[in-house]
Amino acid sequence: MMCKKEICPLIKKTGAILFWIALWYIAAIIVDSTLLMPTPLQTADRLLELAGTAKFYQALGMSLLRILSGFLLGMISGAVLGLLSAKVHTVKYLLDPPVSLIRTAPVASFIVLALVWMKTGVLPVFISSLMVLPIFYSSIQEGIFSIDKNLREYCDVIKAAKSERYRAYIRPALLPPLRIAAVNGAGLAWKSGIAAEVICRPYFALGTLLSNGKSTLDTSQVFAVTLTIIIISMLFSAILKKIWGQAS
């Protein structure tokens, strides 16, 4: 008997997660050193300890604020610049080289350079937005270039209203690439933002907790904070998928 459509994927995902947790546990037992690799239970215990402190929630809240701000800033600026470059060829020729540079250059290079220019609390916001910008820049261009010209001309002939134009050819062309950009950009914003926090060490930040764990050889804290970052990043991406799914 086949499992229900909604339950089957959940069972498979749960099984995959349990498999990797079991593999993690076996690896930790083989290594037999908390300093090198704590077990899942040791990591969970350390996470519960951190969750009992106000500093953990302050770090979590500030990291969320910085990375969400950077994501939104990168999304808006990337979309605006992508729209301009798609409409004006001169702007496209001017912007394509620096956007390609941002996309290909190592994140660490931008972080080190930005440390010279700005305060530590602002740097993760800047880095997150910088990494997200090229994704939305390219997605907006892709969406605009994929608009059905015949359908647009037909709407011009019949003098269709803006709402009808949006439903006819703007939404089908723009929403799919923007949805992909939002999900991919969310993950990249978290990775780059946390990396910036690890290097610049703001007072309240998950990246600072990671750095502190490394400095004090508290590997359980490194694993616990990393697990927190992964969970929050996955939730962030899931929320964006839900939002963009409803929009389409």
N, C-alpha and C positions, 0 to 999 in steps of 0.2 A: 504494500500500500504506500503510495507516494505521500510524502509529508506536504502539509499545506504550503502555499506559495509564500506566506509571510514568515512561517516558522522555519522552513528549511534553510534559508540563508543565515538566519540567526544561529541555528545549531552548528552550521559549518564554521561561522566566524568564531563562535565560542570554542569549538573544538580546536581551531587553529591557535587561538590565544592560549588555551590550556596546554597544547603541544609545546609551544615556545617557552611557556613558564616552566614546564617539566624539564625541557632541555637546559634552561637557565639553571634550574636547581641541580641537575646532574653535573653541569660544568662547574658550579660552585663547590660541590662536594669533591670533585676531582682535584680542583685547584687547592681546596682546603686552606684558604687564607682570606679572612674578612678584609684584609688590607687590599687584596687584589680583586676579589669578587665576592661580595656578600650574597647570601641566599635570598630568594624572594621574601621569606618570612622576616629576615633581618632588615631588609629594605622596607617592608611594610611597618615593622616596629619603629624604625627611625622616622618614617613619614608620619606616623601617629604622634611621635614625640614632637616633631616640628609643628604639626597641626595644633598642638596644645599651647603654642606660643603666639603672642600678638605680633612678633616680628615677622613670622611666616606669612600671616595674612596681609601685613603692610607691604611686604615684598611682592606678594602675589598681586595685590591691588595696583601697586605702582607699575609693575611689569605689564599688567593688562592695559592700564591707561596709556603707557608709552607705546606699546605695540599696536593697540587699536588706533591710536592717534596717527601713528606712522602709516598704518595700512590705509586709513581713510584719506590721508594726505596724498599718499602715492596713487591711490585709486582715482581721486579727483584730478590731480595734476596730470597723470598719465592719460586719462580719458580726454581732458581738454586739449592737451598737446597732440594726442592722436587724431582728434577731430580736426584740429587746425592743419596738421600735416596732410590729412586726407583731402582736405578742401583746397589747400594752397601748396602747389608743388615746390615752391621756393622754400617754404617752411620745412617740408619733408626732407629736402636735400640738406638743409642746415641741421636738422635734429637727428636724422638717422645715424650719423657717425658717433655723437656722444651717447646716444641711447644704446648703440651696439657696444660701445666701450663699457658702459655700466653693466650690461648683460654678461660680458665675457671676463671682465677684470675680477680678481679675487676680492671677496668681501672684506677680508682682513686688511687689504691695502687701503680701502676707503675708511675703515675704522681708524687705522693708525693716522692717516692724514687728517681725518675729522677731529681727532683728539687735540690737534694743534689749534683748531679753529673755534671749537665750541665747548660749552660746559658738559660735564659728564651726564647730567640729567636729561639733556636735550639730544645727545648723540644717538641713543637707541632709536629715538623717534625719527631722526634724520636718516639713519641707516635703513630702518624698516621701509620708510617711504621711498628711498632711493632704489631699493631692490624690487619694490612692487611696481614702481612707475613703468619700466619697460614692458611688463606683462600687459598692463592695461593699454599702453600706447600701441602695441602691436595688435591687440584684440579689437580695439576700436577701428583701426585701419582695416583689419580683415573684415569686420562686419560691414563697414561702409562700402568697401570695394566689392562685396558680395551681394549688394542690393540689386534686385532685378530692375534693370533700366527700362525694359518694356513696360513693366507694371507701374513704374514711377511716371513714365510718359503718359500712360493711360490715365493715371490719377490727375495729371496736369490737364489733360484734355477735358475730362469730366468735371474738373475743378472740385476735386474731393476735399472734404474737410480735413483738418490736421489729425483729428482722432481716427478717421478712416484710413489716412495714410499710415499712421502709426500701426494700426492693426494689419494693414495690407502688406507692407514691405519693410517698415522700420523695425518693428519688434521681432519678426522672424529672422532678420539678418543680424541684429545686434545682440539679442539676449543670449543665444547659445555660446558665442565666444566670450561674452562678458561673464557668464556663469562659470565657465572653465577658468577664466582669469581670476575670478574671485576666490575660488577654491585653491588654486595653485598659489595665488598671491598670499593667501592666509598662511599657508605652511611656510612660505619663504619669509614672510614678515616675522614669524616666530623664530625661525632659525637665525636670521640675521640680527634681529633685535636682541635675542638672548646672547648671541656671540658678542655683540657690542657691549652688553652689560658685563659679561665676563671680563672683558679687557679694560673697560673704563671704571667698573666697580662703583655704581651709584650707591648711596647709603641704603636705600630700600630697593631690592631687586632680586629676582630669582637667579639671575646670572651671578650676582655677588655671593649668594648662598652657595652656588656651584663652586665659585672660586675659593670661598672660605673652606669648603669641604676638601678641596684639593690641597690647600695650604696646610690644613691641620691633619692631613692623611685620614680624614673621615670619609672613606669610600662609600659607606652606607648612606651618608648624606648626599653624596654626589649622585648615587643611584636613585634615591628618594626624590630629589629635586628634579632630576631628569625625567622620572616617571610622571611627576606632576606636570612638567612642561609638555610632555607627549599627550597626556590626557586633555589638558586645556586646549592644545592645538587641534586635537581631533574634534573636540566639542565645538570649537570656533568654526572649523571647516564644515561640520555637520549643520550648524545653524545657518551658515551661508548657503549651503546646498538647499536647505528648506526654504529660505527666503527667495532665492533665485528660481526655485522650482515653482513657487506660488506666483512669482511675477510672470513666468512664461505660461 
